[in-house]
Amino acid sequence: MKVNIEEIYTSVACNRIPEIVDWNNGGIVCFGATNAVVIYDTEEKGKNPLKVFSHHKSKVNSVKWICKQNGGCTEFVSCSADKTAAIWSLVDGVWKVTSSLIGHTDGVTCIHSIYTNGEDLVVYTGSIDSTVKVWERTNGVVSLKQTINLNSGLCLTLHAHKLPAVNQPVLFCALDDHKIHLFAGEEYHRVHVLVGHEDWVRGLDVLDVDESSVLLASASQDTYIRLWRIFLHTEVETTTEIRVEQKLFNAYEKDWSVKLEAVLAGHEGWVYGVQWHPMKYDPNTKRNVPVYRLLSSSLDKTLIIWEPESSELGEGAWVERVRVGEVGGNGLGFYGSCFGPNGKSFLGHGYNGSFHIWKLNEESGEWEPCAVCGGHFGAVEDARWEPRHGRYLLSVSADQTTRLHAPWTRPDGSVRWHETARPQVHGYDMAALAPLSATAFASAAEEKVIRVFQAPHNFLQNFHNIVGEKLVEEEIGGPEGASVPSLGLSNKAVFNGELGDTGNKEDNDGYFVPVQLNAPPSEEVLMQNTLWPEQRKLYGHGHEVYALAAAPATPGAPTATLLASAARANTQEHAAVIIWETTNWQQIQKLVSHTLTVTQLAFSPDSKQLLSVSRDRKWTLYQREQGTDTFVMSACTDKSNGVHTRIIWCCAWAMDGEVFATGSRDGKVCVWHKTDQLSATSLRYHSLCGKPLELVNTSVTAIDFAPFTVDDKRILATGFESGVIRIYSFCIDGWCLLKELDNSAAHHLTVKRLMFNPKIKESESNKRALLASCGSDNFVRIHNVIVSV
């Protein structure tokens, strides 16, 4: 038996810090996502444009391309809170860490690098340990050249650039004293300090103007951008003309002048990023002329492109040419921005980790938002396929959102997965999810309420347009969409006659406007116009709801008839599982067995049995009484027969309902089945099937059975606290490891949920199914698991 695994989809947001994203001339974006570095090819036509690389052991703080003079980029650098930095190189088509920079005693917060000669490199790293370290790579060997001690100062951002005329590096460091410190020389020493900003400087970039001068742009939390011209000093005859004051400093045996060229005031919030782009193409005149542009990003929710009124730098004032920004009320502005290839596109990354890309429509001259990759910016707690057909995937996260991922059939016929709706934007961290039908789901957050949502008409239309498949054959009248009232937590249904005056959206901040989509929605549309109306609130638990499960829908009843829920608990009363009837949403039963929080619930495929596992190290099986919706306990484990000695985190049923599996913190996976023999223990008619899988020094946190068997062997996917996913085959004779997905291919923090798509594709030579996974690293991933028979 052979297993092949194809990566289909990766969804994640970037970290919520400045300088975490960079875009090179080849159209490739690199960014940090939790502890991983992600390469995003915006030009690629393949199934999955994201490649994930797990190297750092803690949060990535900055990622930067190292670009050659011809614009080529085959290397980048990253730094992390794990006190290290890394140089990444493209080796035989694969990105690899070619050098680890280890030496700081605290987290590394900022990084920059420049080529000095050919492949020789200088890397600058700034850390919370109040030092900036200078690393040199010569002939492929990296060494620490110098440590610049900032005493008790903190470097917020740094940028290195070669001074014209002397072709030697100068290092700009923005410290927490609101000043920009310049370091230069064979042994780096402070040569000058730029004073003017009244708050922390968070962004720096340098532009070569001519053979003797450069322009430094600095962005600050004082809401201003300052442009500083640094040029070779020449003696000028004194005249009575009024001149801008010039400061002098000496570097590399030459005198340099600094003068403040301009102060750009257009943002109303902290300015976090600036980037130059010496464009060769002017979209206004549609001619190739040198046009210098500056892109800035701010927490005021806007990005601005600035240009000088005259094409000659230094002549005339700087003006806003383009201003774009978020729509809706739940974003908190931009943390950074960068130009794309040729300056015909630009990207902003938001407070909620989202990407926003605007591309220039050359016919209209307008900048238009487009669909980009994205995802959760908090731990993803649960992910579930649409019942029965698996046409989309729902995920819920500690970032307080529920997101819907679906395959987009592109105009060229290729298929790529995207986030296509954001049904719920909540005020509490999300915890669990239970799809009830193709168009309804229940979700639970860190509150005592369960909320039920129904797909609106506008979503059903757009899903059909994007995916090319109808979710329901006949639509019955219902809400067009949903909106969240100011200071509200509930999604309010919006009907056709209530759409309001779309021309006066300021009065209805966050109000729903129907949109017709043929491609995945941009972040702006997702935030505002893809909510599902809330149909019902369920009250019954005394603590935060932690686990949900819906009884599988049958062909005769496309909606689940029962919903089970459990809450955080440390007493038997609070650990009771509540059964709800979905036709009238009445609470019909409380199942009392566990004494601590139930960690997962699972109905059998025929919905006649309900399995619960708990922090109290036991599982309980409930049997549905014939002809009713009530359950009685049919088996459970206790201290004498439980096998598991630590928390049981997860459980799953096989597709035929003959066996179920449990996985626990002690590294054991047990498969249980029903026998003909009644035992005198609490297991009654159930017993362990074969031997448990026992793994040392690990915790099993997620498990699921593949929807097929191969040679009478069951296929199980298991997820671990380490983030690794393994595929095993199981039979009475024992366990066999078929495939392992490492931290780059799977997750680098705890796997929270694994779930096979119910749709199987079979041929004579293989069986295949999609496996969805989610984890504490903010990732949602889909893999195609192919088992050769």
Order of alpha helices (4+ residues) and beta strands (2+ residues): beta-beta-beta-beta-beta-beta-beta-beta-beta-beta-beta-beta-beta-beta-beta-beta-beta-beta-beta-beta-beta-beta-beta-beta-beta-beta-beta-beta-beta-beta-beta-beta-beta-beta-beta-beta-beta-alpha-beta-beta-alpha-beta-beta-beta-beta-beta-beta-beta-beta-beta-beta-beta-beta-beta-beta-beta-beta-beta-beta-beta-beta-beta-beta
